[in-house]
Amino acid sequence: MRYAIVIEKAGNNFSGYVPDLPGCIATGATIEETENELLAAIQFHLDGLLEDGLSVPASESIVEYMFIPAQPGVTAYA
């Protein structure tokens, strides 16, 4: 099973969440640590759903990067 994750820079650390599992979040000092914490959070979240007799949601999020063409007069994006 695969779930999309989103990791964002958050001040001096990183924060991540799983769009298909509301409330499933984690933080870490590095991207790698945040990924590891998210894996543990996903496992904990799914175990909790199963313990409560609920079904495990399907992964429905789509993750893509979009190319944004350069705009006249703009040399760089922040």
Phi, psi and omega per residue, in radians:
M1 nan 2.487 -3.139
R2 -2.247 2.419 3.044
Y3 -2.204 2.447 3.035
A4 -1.233 2.478 3.046
I5 -2.189 2.670 3.067
V6 -2.160 2.218 3.095
I7 -2.102 2.264 -3.115
E8 -2.185 2.575 3.006
K9 -1.211 2.313 -3.100
A10 -2.332 1.433 -3.105
G11 1.195 -2.030 -3.115
N12 -1.658 0.081 3.132
N13 -2.433 -2.857 -3.135
F14 -2.228 2.614 3.121
S15 -2.245 2.459 -3.132
G16 -2.386 2.723 3.087
Y17 -2.591 2.913 -3.107
V18 -2.052 1.867 -3.064
P19 -0.974 -0.588 -3.104
D20 -1.481 -0.060 3.122
L21 -2.250 1.403 -3.102
P22 -0.896 2.304 3.139
G23 1.559 -0.091 -3.138
C24 -1.580 1.779 -3.050
I25 -2.342 2.860 3.077
A26 -2.796 2.798 3.069
T27 -2.305 2.851 3.087
G28 -2.881 2.848 3.136
A29 -1.303 -0.436 -3.139
T30 -2.311 2.925 3.068
I31 -1.078 -0.784 -3.135
E32 -1.051 -0.773 3.115
E33 -1.107 -0.701 3.119
T34 -1.123 -0.720 3.076
E35 -1.055 -0.773 3.121
N36 -1.112 -0.725 3.113
E37 -1.173 -0.638 3.084
L38 -1.136 -0.701 3.099
L39 -1.029 -0.810 3.113
A40 -1.114 -0.691 -3.140
A41 -1.151 -0.696 3.110
I42 -1.114 -0.816 3.136
Q43 -1.055 -0.763 3.126
F44 -1.106 -0.767 -3.136
H45 -1.072 -0.843 -3.128
L46 -1.142 -0.716 3.082
D47 -1.035 -0.724 3.128
G48 -1.118 -0.734 3.097
L49 -1.054 -0.807 -3.117
L50 -1.139 -0.714 3.096
E51 -1.046 -0.600 -3.131
D52 -1.488 0.057 3.130
G53 1.325 0.333 3.137
L54 -1.694 2.756 3.137
S55 -1.466 2.700 3.103
V56 -1.443 2.159 -3.104
P57 -1.196 2.555 3.072
A58 -1.250 2.673 3.043
S59 -1.406 2.033 -3.083
E60 -2.097 -0.217 -3.108
S61 -1.235 2.553 3.086
I62 -2.018 2.316 -3.119
V63 -2.042 2.186 3.111
E64 -2.515 2.715 2.931
Y65 -1.804 2.467 -3.132
M66 -1.997 2.282 3.081
F67 -1.361 2.238 3.107
I68 -1.902 1.955 -3.124
P69 -1.072 2.618 3.117
A70 -1.070 2.465 3.112
Q71 -1.733 2.502 3.118
P72 -0.965 2.295 3.102
G73 1.468 -0.095 3.124
V74 -1.844 2.073 -3.105
T75 -1.626 -0.428 -3.138
A76 -2.781 2.637 3.060
Y77 -1.746 2.547 -3.134
A78 -1.203 nan nan
